[in-house]
Amino acid sequence: MWYSKTINETLEGLASSRNGLSSEEAGTRLEKYGYNELQKEKKTNLFVLFISQFKNALLMLLVFAGILSLFLGEAVESTAIFIILLLNAILGFVQEYKAEKAIDALKKNGCSNSEGFA
């Protein structure tokens, strides 16, 4: 892990120096790795984003438990399970939607470290 190494060990591991990369090395790395850009991705449909919140194995187990409770006549328990599942999906959806919007804003503004972002 880089955080546990000394400055010299880190520079050696990255094949760099305290003065940075030479122009030749920077060109070589640019050819090899490309520009330091976020990759453009296809937009996710909001419905698909919401449904993807249920792709967790534990959540599927809760869905099964809710359905089983419903068939056993335990309406209160079944309702509680489905309300919790719905709240979990809504919270996960909102968080993921906000994260996508933040990434879109970064892509739109073309932010880089030289513009004040760490």
C-alpha positions as CSV (number, residue, x, y, z in Angstrom):
1,M,0.0,0.0,0.0
2,W,1.3,3.4,-1.0
3,Y,0.3,5.1,2.2
4,S,2.6,2.9,4.3
5,K,5.7,3.5,2.1
6,T,8.3,6.3,2.4
7,I,8.5,9.0,-0.3
8,N,11.6,7.3,-1.8
9,E,9.9,3.9,-1.9
10,T,6.8,5.4,-3.6
11,L,8.8,7.3,-6.2
12,E,10.8,4.2,-6.9
13,G,7.7,2.1,-7.2
14,L,6.2,4.6,-9.6
15,A,9.4,5.0,-11.6
16,S,9.4,8.7,-10.9
17,S,11.5,11.3,-9.2
18,R,11.0,14.3,-6.9
19,N,11.1,16.4,-10.1
20,G,8.3,14.4,-11.8
21,L,8.4,12.5,-15.0
22,S,10.7,13.4,-17.9
23,S,8.9,14.5,-21.1
24,E,9.9,11.2,-22.8
25,E,8.5,9.1,-19.9
26,A,5.3,11.2,-19.8
27,G,4.9,10.6,-23.6
28,T,5.5,6.9,-23.2
29,R,2.9,6.6,-20.4
30,L,0.4,8.7,-22.3
31,E,0.7,6.3,-25.2
32,K,0.5,3.3,-23.0
33,Y,-2.3,4.4,-20.6
34,G,-4.1,7.2,-22.5
35,Y,-5.4,10.4,-21.0
36,N,-6.5,10.6,-17.4
37,E,-10.2,10.9,-18.2
38,L,-13.3,9.4,-16.9
39,Q,-14.8,6.9,-19.4
40,K,-18.1,7.8,-20.9
41,E,-20.8,5.3,-20.1
42,K,-24.3,4.7,-21.3
43,K,-27.0,6.4,-19.2
44,T,-28.8,4.0,-16.9
45,N,-32.6,4.0,-17.1
46,L,-34.1,5.2,-13.8
47,F,-36.4,2.2,-13.6
48,V,-33.5,-0.2,-14.1
49,L,-31.5,1.7,-11.5
50,F,-34.4,1.3,-9.0
51,I,-34.8,-2.4,-9.8
52,S,-31.1,-3.0,-9.4
53,Q,-31.4,-2.2,-5.7
54,F,-33.0,-5.6,-5.3
55,K,-30.1,-7.6,-6.8
56,N,-28.6,-8.4,-3.4
57,A,-28.9,-12.0,-2.1
58,L,-30.0,-10.9,1.3
59,L,-32.7,-8.7,-0.1
60,M,-34.0,-11.5,-2.3
61,L,-34.2,-13.6,0.9
62,L,-36.3,-10.9,2.5
63,V,-38.6,-10.8,-0.6
64,F,-39.0,-14.5,-0.2
65,A,-39.7,-14.1,3.5
66,G,-42.3,-11.4,2.8
67,I,-44.1,-13.6,0.3
68,L,-44.0,-16.6,2.6
69,S,-45.4,-14.5,5.5
70,L,-48.2,-13.3,3.2
71,F,-49.1,-16.9,2.3
72,L,-49.0,-17.9,6.0
73,G,-51.5,-15.2,6.8
74,E,-49.1,-12.9,8.6
75,A,-50.2,-9.7,7.0
76,V,-48.5,-7.4,9.5
77,E,-45.1,-9.1,9.3
78,S,-45.3,-9.3,5.5
79,T,-46.3,-5.6,5.3
80,A,-43.4,-4.6,7.6
81,I,-40.9,-6.6,5.5
82,F,-42.1,-5.0,2.2
83,I,-42.0,-1.5,3.7
84,I,-38.5,-2.0,4.8
85,L,-37.5,-3.4,1.4
86,L,-39.1,-0.4,-0.3
87,L,-37.4,2.1,2.0
88,N,-34.1,0.3,1.4
89,A,-34.6,0.4,-2.3
90,I,-35.5,4.1,-2.3
91,L,-32.5,5.1,-0.2
92,G,-30.2,3.1,-2.4
93,F,-31.7,4.5,-5.5
94,V,-31.3,8.1,-4.3
95,Q,-27.7,7.6,-3.3
96,E,-26.8,6.0,-6.6
97,Y,-28.7,8.6,-8.6
98,K,-26.9,11.4,-6.7
99,A,-23.5,9.7,-7.3
100,E,-24.2,9.5,-11.1
101,K,-25.1,13.1,-11.2
102,A,-21.9,14.0,-9.4
103,I,-19.9,12.0,-11.9
104,D,-21.8,13.7,-14.8
105,A,-20.9,17.1,-13.3
106,L,-17.3,16.1,-13.1
107,K,-17.3,14.9,-16.7
108,K,-19.1,18.1,-17.9
109,N,-16.7,20.5,-16.1
110,G,-13.6,18.5,-17.0
111,C,-12.3,18.8,-13.5
112,S,-8.7,17.9,-12.9
113,N,-6.2,18.2,-10.0
114,S,-4.9,21.4,-11.5
115,E,-8.3,23.0,-11.0
116,G,-8.2,22.7,-7.2
117,F,-9.7,19.2,-6.7
118,A,-7.7,16.7,-4.7
